[in-house]
Amino acid sequence: MIKILVTGANGQLGSALQRIGKTKDYKFCFFDKNTWDISKREYPVLSGFNYIINCAAYTTVDKAESEQELAYLYNANALEYLSEFANENSAKLIHISSDYVYHNGLNGPLKESDPCTPQGIYAKSKLEGEKIVSLACQKYLIIRTSWVYGIEGHNFVKTMLRLAKNGNTIKVVGDQIGSPTFADDLAIQILNLINFDSQNVIQNNILNYSNEGVCSWYDFAHSIFKISHLDIPLIPIPTSDYPTPAQRPPYSVLDKSKIKNLLGNHYHNAHWEDSLRASLDILNKSL
Ligand SMILES: NC(=O)c1ccc[n+]([C@@H]2O[C@H](COP(=O)([O-])OP(=O)(O)OC[C@H]3O[C@@H](n4cnc5c(N)ncnc54)[C@H](OP(=O)(O)O)[C@@H]3O)[C@@H](O)[C@H]2O)c1
């Protein structure tokens, strides 16, 4: 049976993997920050596993601007230790990276081979982590994803639902374009890749993955309220009216041809609006 270790198990993606993993025929070992701090060169005493899925990361994008050292420690230096651990155990490291690594001024779907000119500390530390994995790790897959929201954790969808409770007008940036990704879909896709790779057929690689379709944050908010039957006054604003410590890429749509071609008939994905509907069904019941 395939044995999988998961770090950062209490984050959005880690939690989705815990839920979805229950329905799969794999043996999982989940570690949160208390049981395995990836920034320390102290590993769990375990062997015989095939994959490590690294869901642990420093993800507070704006705070990273004032906590540069921590962001690099978790998103870059830690990858040296995780790579070392994976190598010692002949396991494949599946590392999650970000659309923010591109930020290259291109205005068409971004390919894995496109230039990367990340702008903020978070984005730069994520690219540095990728470089370390690709140099230090013998077997790896790097998955670049975007606009992740899950049932668990903090995210844009929950923020919009919380703000809606006040009934006030909400202003949302309308000139940043990307693709939302439901954490459950990302978790399923990762397990799908592992299933496909069971004969070790996937070479070391970087793959883009997000839900299908394209929208702005304003469109995303609009759909959240429409699907939730909330009549909230919503206004699109330019990025310049919502300054943040870290710059966001204005265009962040990922080209998914590579993962589609790799998985062929095994590739399954959903449009972001369908996944949003599915997630809101679960979320609205639990709020
Ligand atoms: N969220 C997005 O929009 C987005 C977009 C693109 C890519 N990504 C990438 O996708 C991956 C998963 O993101 P996510 O949204 O699931 O993030 P998340 O919800 O913030 O989860 C990250 C988890 O990592 C844990 N963690 C932080 N430092 C750690 C350490 N030193 N050792 C062990 N665990 C540590 C955190 O624990 P604490 O909470 O206790 O610190 C948290 O549980 C990350 O690599 C992220 O960069 C996310």
The ligand as an SDF file (V2000), in Angstrom:
LIG
                    3D

 48 52  0  0  0  0  0  0  0  0999 V2000
   -3.8290   30.0010    0.1020 N   0  0  0  0  0  0  0  0  0  0  0  0
   -3.5780   30.3860   -1.1510 C   0  0  0  0  0  0  0  0  0  0  0  0
   -4.2970   31.2230   -1.7370 O   0  0  0  0  0  0  0  0  0  0  0  0
   -2.4310   29.7790   -1.9020 C   0  0  0  0  0  0  0  0  0  0  0  0
   -2.2340   30.1540   -3.2420 C   0  0  0  0  0  0  0  0  0  0  0  0
   -1.1730   29.5940   -3.9430 C   0  0  0  0  0  0  0  0  0  0  0  0
   -0.3300   28.6830   -3.3260 C   0  0  0  0  0  0  0  0  0  0  0  0
   -0.5300   28.3510   -2.0260 N   0  0  0  0  0  0  0  0  0  0  0  0
    0.3850   27.3940   -1.3960 C   0  0  0  0  0  0  0  0  0  0  0  0
   -0.3650   26.2170   -1.1040 O   0  0  0  0  0  0  0  0  0  0  0  0
    0.1800   25.5930    0.0630 C   0  0  0  0  0  0  0  0  0  0  0  0
   -0.9280   25.2990    1.0540 C   0  0  0  0  0  0  0  0  0  0  0  0
   -1.5570   26.5360    1.3620 O   0  0  0  0  0  0  0  0  0  0  0  0
   -2.7440   26.6530    2.4070 P   0  0  0  0  0  0  0  0  0  0  0  0
   -3.6710   27.6720    1.8630 O   0  0  0  0  0  0  0  0  0  0  0  0
   -3.2480   25.2940    2.7840 O   0  0  0  0  0  0  0  0  0  0  0  0
   -1.9350   27.3140    3.6270 O   0  0  0  0  0  0  0  0  0  0  0  0
   -2.3840   27.4640    5.1530 P   0  0  0  0  0  0  0  0  0  0  0  0
   -3.8200   27.2260    5.2950 O   0  0  0  0  0  0  0  0  0  0  0  0
   -1.7940   28.7390    5.6270 O   0  0  0  0  0  0  0  0  0  0  0  0
   -1.6110   26.2500    5.8350 O   0  0  0  0  0  0  0  0  0  0  0  0
   -0.2360   26.2410    6.0350 C   0  0  0  0  0  0  0  0  0  0  0  0
    0.0150   25.3570    7.2270 C   0  0  0  0  0  0  0  0  0  0  0  0
    1.4290   25.2650    7.4180 O   0  0  0  0  0  0  0  0  0  0  0  0
    1.6680   25.3320    8.8120 C   0  0  0  0  0  0  0  0  0  0  0  0
    3.0470   25.7410    9.0480 N   0  0  0  0  0  0  0  0  0  0  0  0
    3.5840   26.9870    8.9790 C   0  0  0  0  0  0  0  0  0  0  0  0
    4.8880   26.9340    9.2730 N   0  0  0  0  0  0  0  0  0  0  0  0
    5.1830   25.6390    9.5420 C   0  0  0  0  0  0  0  0  0  0  0  0
    6.3610   24.9540    9.9420 C   0  0  0  0  0  0  0  0  0  0  0  0
    7.5140   25.6080   10.1320 N   0  0  0  0  0  0  0  0  0  0  0  0
    6.3050   23.6160   10.1300 N   0  0  0  0  0  0  0  0  0  0  0  0
    5.1480   22.9470    9.9520 C   0  0  0  0  0  0  0  0  0  0  0  0
    3.9920   23.5300    9.6020 N   0  0  0  0  0  0  0  0  0  0  0  0
    4.0120   24.8720    9.3940 C   0  0  0  0  0  0  0  0  0  0  0  0
    0.6580   26.3380    9.3250 C   0  0  0  0  0  0  0  0  0  0  0  0
    0.5050   26.1940   10.7170 O   0  0  0  0  0  0  0  0  0  0  0  0
    0.1360   27.4870   11.6080 P   0  0  0  0  0  0  0  0  0  0  0  0
   -1.1630   27.9850   11.0650 O   0  0  0  0  0  0  0  0  0  0  0  0
    0.0720   26.9150   12.9860 O   0  0  0  0  0  0  0  0  0  0  0  0
    1.2640   28.4700   11.3990 O   0  0  0  0  0  0  0  0  0  0  0  0
   -0.5880   25.9170    8.5380 C   0  0  0  0  0  0  0  0  0  0  0  0
   -1.2910   24.9000    9.2050 O   0  0  0  0  0  0  0  0  0  0  0  0
    1.2680   26.5320    0.5740 C   0  0  0  0  0  0  0  0  0  0  0  0
    2.5150   26.0870    0.1130 O   0  0  0  0  0  0  0  0  0  0  0  0
    0.9500   27.8550   -0.0740 C   0  0  0  0  0  0  0  0  0  0  0  0
    2.1070   28.6600   -0.2570 O   0  0  0  0  0  0  0  0  0  0  0  0
   -1.5800   28.8670   -1.3100 C   0  0  0  0  0  0  0  0  0  0  0  0
  1  2  1  0
  2  3  2  0
  2  4  1  0
  4  5  1  0
  4 48  2  0
  5  6  2  0
  6  7  1  0
  7  8  2  0
  8  9  1  0
  8 48  1  0
  9 10  1  0
  9 46  1  0
 10 11  1  0
 11 12  1  0
 11 44  1  0
 12 13  1  0
 13 14  1  0
 14 15  2  0
 14 16  1  0
 14 17  1  0
 17 18  1  0
 18 19  2  0
 18 20  1  0
 18 21  1  0
 21 22  1  0
 22 23  1  0
 23 24  1  0
 23 42  1  0
 24 25  1  0
 25 26  1  0
 25 36  1  0
 26 27  1  0
 26 35  1  0
 27 28  2  0
 28 29  1  0
 29 30  1  0
 29 35  2  0
 30 31  1  0
 30 32  2  0
 32 33  1  0
 33 34  2  0
 34 35  1  0
 36 37  1  0
 36 42  1  0
 37 38  1  0
 38 39  2  0
 38 40  1  0
 38 41  1  0
 42 43  1  0
 44 45  1  0
 44 46  1  0
 46 47  1  0
M  CHG  2   8   1  16  -1
M  END
$$$$
